[in-house]
Amino acid sequence: MRGSALARFVEVAGRPGNASSVHSEGRQAKAVLEQARRSVARLVTGDAKGVTFCSGGTEAANTVLTPDWTLFGKPYRLDRLVVSAVEHPAVARGGRFAADRIDVLPVNADGIVDCAWLEAHLAALAARGERALVSVMLANNETGVIEPLADVVRIARAHGAVVHTDAVQAAGKIAIDINALGVDVLTLSAHKIGGVQGAGAIVRGQNGFAFAPLLTGGGQELWGRAGTENVAAIAAFGVAADEALTELGDEAEVARKRDSIAVLLRALLPSVQIFGEAAPRLGNTLAFAVPGTAAETLVIAFDLNGVALSSGSACSSGKVTASPVLKAMGVAPELLKAGLRISIGSATTEDEIQRFNVICRKVFGAIMKEHGSCAA
């Protein structure tokens, strides 16, 4: 968490007042809320009027994944949901669509969606008089692979489909312009950019589409999400969004550091597999696997040496299962439970990279010695 975001959270949490109240304290809370709304909108080059705050990326996804939409205020019913095979579990579960109304968009070996399949599938749906909501993430949470959203939107538009993108992983890592992307709605999570856990946002584009709310009751968030807003967490979200926006020029340097780690891994472990390497990727993410190892064993071993690695999605952690993302990419069965993810940032130093190299030699050396094998 960013220190500035935490400080803002503490400052606002100590104030009285409900943002929906008309007294002085309520108006002050409302002003804080609207300031954060403008900041979050700027992060994705959107309109503050199109921002709906909620509790996080999962609630945001479950809100927009609904058959019930409007277009310029008139009902625009969607019949099916098309999700990519590499979506985060919050999207993959389909939200408010029935299980038999969800179709899975395949990806290639690098994790890039099959646009030819999408074109044919949406054309077939249109021929039956059905409309779809297409949900393709901007960047993958496990591999960092960036999807070709311009192509997805172009295909969807031709068949009357609505497009959602989960931008949780991409926000703050690459420049985002919701209207240039052409998507109808995108979703965000505060803690992914250094805010406080428990805040998220839905941002609508300028195409006239609007979703039916998930939580109903009061008129908060312009009737888009009922319930008293978590003003302190949202205020911290706004601070994190402002800071993240100023750091976007660091992507190339972060990617250079990522690639230097890949070089170190290959020098130590020639058999290492880097996932999504041929595709555009976020600079901060490196996903890999070493044949003959188990991810859960390595995560523990690195943790004991002061290095935090991830295996699969954090929202699926604690389960010794194969990564659905790697499986969708056609990764060899023996590597499905070996996938690891390194996340770095602009603050990552060369000394830290070299320390990681030393720890890699220690950890992998011990594991290979125990199994009487060689990673090479």
N, C-alpha and C positions, 0 to 999 in steps of 0.2 A: 504494500500500500504506500502511496505517496505521502510524505510527511505533510505536505500542504493540504491534501485531501482529508487526512485525519484531523488536522488542526481545524479545518472548516467544519467538519462533522461535529467535533466537540463544541465548537463555538455555537453552532446553530442548535444543537441538541439541548443546550442549557437555556434556551429561550422558551417562554410560554407562547401559546397561540396556535390556532388551527388555521391553515391556509384558506379554509372555506368560510371563516368567520369574518364579520364586517367590522369588528372593533380594531383598535390600533394594532394590537399584537397580531391579530389575524391578517391585517393588511401587510404587515412587515413580513410575515411568513409567506404570504402570497408573492411579495416582491422577490424574496429569495428563490422561490420556486420558478418564477418567470425568468430570472437571471440565469439559472441553471438550464432552463429550457432553451434559451438562446445559445448558450455555450454548446450544448449537445447538438443542436441543429447545425451550428457552424462546423462541428467535427465531420459531418457528412455532407456539408454544403447544401443543407436543406432549409426548410421554412419552419420557424419555431411553432407556427400554428399547426404543423403536422406532427408534432412530438407528443406522444402519450407516455407518461411515466408509469412504471410498474415495478414488480419486485425483483426482476432479473431476466436473463435470457430465456429461461424455461417458460416462465409465465408469458413473456412476449411471444414466443413461438406458439404456445398453446392458444393464445388469443387470436393470432392472425390465421392459423390453420383451421379455418372454418368455411363451410359451404356458403355462409350467409354474408354477402357483400352488397354494397350499393355502388352505382356509378352515377355521379352527380345527383345523388339523393334518390335514385330509382333502383329498385331491387335488381341485383345481378347475381343470380344463383349459380353456384359452381357445382358441377356434378362429380368431379373426381379430383384427387390430389396426386400429383406426380412429384416424387421426391428422388433426389439422386441417391445412389447406393452408398455414398460415403458421408451422409449427413450425421450430425450430432444426434444422440438419442432423443433430445428434446424435440427434434423435427421428425426423425425417423418413425417415432410412434404415431405420428399422424394427427395429433391434436384432436379436433372435434369431427374429423372424418371417420366414418365406419371403416373397419379393417378391410372390408371387401370393396371399398371405393378408393383404395390407395394403390398406385402403380409405382414401380421402382425403375428409375432411369439408370441404365448401366454406365460404367466408366471403363476406360482403357487401363493398360498396365501402369500408367503414370497417375491414375486417379482423375483424369479429365473426362467430363461427361460426354456421352455419345450423342452428338447433336443430330446425326442422321436418324438415329432411333427416335429422338424426341420429335423431329419433324414428321416422321411417318406415324408416330403414335398420336400426336395431336391432330393430324389430318384425319386419322381414322375416327377419333372421338368427334371431331367436327362433322364428319359425314353422318354420324349417328345423332347429331343435334345436341352433343354434350360439350360443356365447357370445363376447363380445368384450372386449378391453381397449381402453378409450377414453383417448387421450392428448391433452389440450388444455392448452396453456401458460397460466399465470396471467396473464402480461403478455408482450407481444411484444418481442423483443430489438432490432427495427429501428424499430418505430413507437411502442412503449410502450403500445399498446392493451391494455386489461384485458378478459379474456374473462368471459362470464357463467357461471362455474363452477357456481353454485347450480342453474341450469337444466340444465346438462350432467349433473350428478350426479343430479338428480331423474329425468331421462330414462333414464340408465344403470341406476339402481336398479330401475326398472320392468321392465327386461329382463335382469336378472342380470349386467350388465356390471361390470367392475372399472374404476376410474378412476385414472389417473395425471396429475399436473400437473407440468410443468417450471416450478419457481418460482425458477429461477436469477436471472432478471432482476428479479423482484418483491421478493425478499428484501431487507430493509433499506430499501426504498422505500415500502412500504405495510405495514400491520399484517396478519399472517397467522395464522390459527387453523386448523390442519389439520382439527380435528374439526368446527368450524363450517362449513368448506367442504364437508365430507363426503367428500373424496377418500380413496382407500384408501392412496395413497402419493404423496409429492412428492420432488423432487430439488433439490439445492442445490450451489453452487460457492463455495468460500471466497474466491477473488480478486475476485468480484463485489461483495463487501461490505468489501473492503479487507484481506483475509487474504493468505496466501501462495499462489502458484500451485501446483497439484499436490495439493490437498485438496478433497474434496467430501463430500456426505452424502446418504443415502437415509433418509427419515423415513416410517415407517408410521403410519397412523391406527389407530383403535380398533375397526375393523370386522371384525377377525379374519383378514384376508387376509395372506399372506406369499408372497414370490417365491422361486424357486429361484436359488441363487447363480450368478453368472457365473464367478467364480474359486473353484476348489475345491482342497482340500489340507488345510491346518491348520484349527484351530478358532477362529481369530481372529474377532472381531466376532460372537461367539455363532454361529459357523458360517455367518454371512451373507456373509463375504468373506474368503477365505484370503489369507495373506501378512502379513508383519510390517508393522504400522501405522507410518505416517510421523508419529511422535508430535510432533515439533517443529512440522510444518506444521499438524497438527490442533490443537495447543495455541494456535497463532496464530489459527486459525479460531475457536476459542472466544472469544478476546479480541475479535476483530472482531465476532462475533455479539453479545456483550455491549454493545459500543459502538453498533452499528447499532440495537439495540433502544432505546437512550436517545435516538436522533435521530429517531424516527418522528414526533414532533410538528412537524417542519419541512416536511412535504409541501406544505401550502398555500402557504407562502412560496416553496418551490422552484418550484411550478407557476406562481406569479405571475411569477417571473423568466423561466420558459420562455415564457410568453405575451407578456412584454415583448420578448423576442427575436423572436417571430413578428411583432409589430407593427413592429419595426425592419426586418425583412426585407420586409414588404409595402410599407412606405413607400419602400424602395429599389428593390424588384423587384415591381411590381404583379402580374406574371404568375406569381409563385411559387405552388406547390401545397404545401399542408400536408397530410400524410397522417394519416388517422385522427382528424381534428380534431373530428368530431361524436360520437366515442365516448369513453368513460371512458379516460383515459391516465395513465401514470406521470408525475409532475410533472417528472422529470429528463430526459425524452426528447422531442426535437423532430425529426421526420423531414420532409424537404421536398425539392422538386426545382424547378429553374428551367428552363423550356423553352429548348432551343437550347444547352444545356451538357452536358458529360460529367463524370460523378462523379469518374473517376480524375484528370482534369485539375484539378478543383477541390481535391481532397484534397491533391495535390502543391502547388498554389499556396498554399493556406492553411498547409500545413506549413512552407513557406519563409518564411511570415510569423509563425511561432510559434503557430499555432492547429491543434490536432489534431481533425479531423473524421473520421467513419467513413462508409464506403459499404457497405451490406449487412451481413451477419454477419461478424464478425472471423474466424470459422472458415471463411469462404469467400473471404477476402481474397486479393488477388493474381491473381484471375481476372476478366477483363473480360467479365462476363456479366450478364444482366438479373437483378434481384432476384426470386427466387421468391415472396417475400412480396408485393411490389408487383404482380407478375403475377397472383397469386391474388386480389388485391383488384380486378382489372380496370383497373389504371392504364393510361393510354394508352401505346402502344408507344414513342413518342418520349421518354417520361419514365422508362422502365424502367431505363435506364443512367445516369440523372441523379440518382437518389435519394441524399441525404446525411442523416447523423444527427448532431445535436448532443446531447451529454450534459453535464449540469450537475449541481450539487449544492448542499447548504446552504452550502458554503464559497465558492461563486461570488459575486463582488462586483459591485456596480453599475459600478465602474470597469472591470472585465473585460468586462462586457456592452457598455459604450460603446467599449472598445478593439476588440471584435469587430465592432461597427458600422463603425468606421473602416476596419478591414481588409477588411470586406465591400465597402465602396465602392471600395477600391483594387483588390481582386481581380476583382470583377465588372466594374468599369469597364475594366480592362485586357483582359479576355476579350472583352467586347462590342466594344471598339474594334478588337481584332485580327480579329474576324469581321465587322466592319462592320455590326453589328446592335445592337438595343437590347433589353435584357431586359424592358422594359415592354411 
